[in-house]
Amino acid sequence: MEKAAEKALNEVVATTTPLARTLRLQRLFEALDREVQPVLSRACRGRVRVACINSGTLVLAADSPAWASRGRLEAPAALEAARAVWPETLQRVQVIVAPPSAWATPTGQSRKIT
């Protein structure tokens, strides 16, 4: 049933340009996050994630202010990993705080806070 829903979604996306662009960007950011996560320390993985790219800035989102501080320490490694795969020039990193409930998993379910 999921495959049919995904196929239907893809058909809608193909005919809706703004929606297609948004979903394409979301998939690109998820792929970028998969490249950045391995270079973060085990403690940071999943607590600091790629949020977006904004005018040459890699924006990372952290669970809390404490994780944002830790993310800033690990930002150079994240930036190098992102530069290796992102097609545009990335010049700096910004770490923001975003509550985990704002992040969605690939299944669309909100992530549980542990």
Order of alpha helices (4+ residues) and beta strands (2+ residues): alpha-alpha-beta-beta-alpha-beta
